[in-house]
Amino acid sequence: MVTHRAKGKGDRWIRGLGKALVGLSLLGFAAPSFACNPDKGVQALNVRTLQSHLMVAGLSCGQSAEYNQFVGHYQKELINHGKTLKAYFNRNYGGAGRRELNAYVTRMANEASRSSMVNRRAFCDESRAVFQTLGTQEKITLVSYILEAAPFAIRPEGCPTRTAQRP
């Protein structure tokens, strides 16, 4: 269920970020995964976005066992990023941090749900591949996986960009 609420600073920030990312992608910029190390807050945002997509996959694609295995395997990392995310929102929104965090998590879940409805087969195939990769890689962290694979088109915003080079 989607609730309507007054738009605040968080909404403007998310819309502005989205417009900037779309603008950069239209200009041919791409984030090089090999040289990127976003700050802890951005890492936590990206991990939460991945988790939201995988949660929706668990529900929409009949992959709840895979989601539960993912959460169990990465529990410590998810908890640490969750704490960082709370601190990030409290630092940026003060007393409204909890409300803004909840709004962000809801937006990510709604975005993932929309993606699954637009092309369920592609969404479920991608989530299956993500679950398989994360389930078979012992040494991979969620942050490094996001930076290397950009699952569900998650592009860390804190990364440097470069233009395509001519041959």
Secondary structure as GFF3:
##gff-version 3
##sequence-region A 1 167
A	DSSP	alpha_helix	9	26	.	.	.	ID=ss1
A	DSSP	beta_strand	29	30	.	.	.	ID=ss2
A	DSSP	three_ten_helix	33	35	.	.	.	ID=ss3
A	DSSP	alpha_helix	40	60	.	.	.	ID=ss4
A	DSSP	alpha_helix	64	73	.	.	.	ID=ss5
A	DSSP	alpha_helix	75	93	.	.	.	ID=ss6
A	DSSP	three_ten_helix	94	96	.	.	.	ID=ss7
A	DSSP	alpha_helix	97	118	.	.	.	ID=ss8
A	DSSP	alpha_helix	120	136	.	.	.	ID=ss9
A	DSSP	alpha_helix	142	149	.	.	.	ID=ss10
A	DSSP	three_ten_helix	151	153	.	.	.	ID=ss11
A	DSSP	beta_strand	162	163	.	.	.	ID=ss12
###
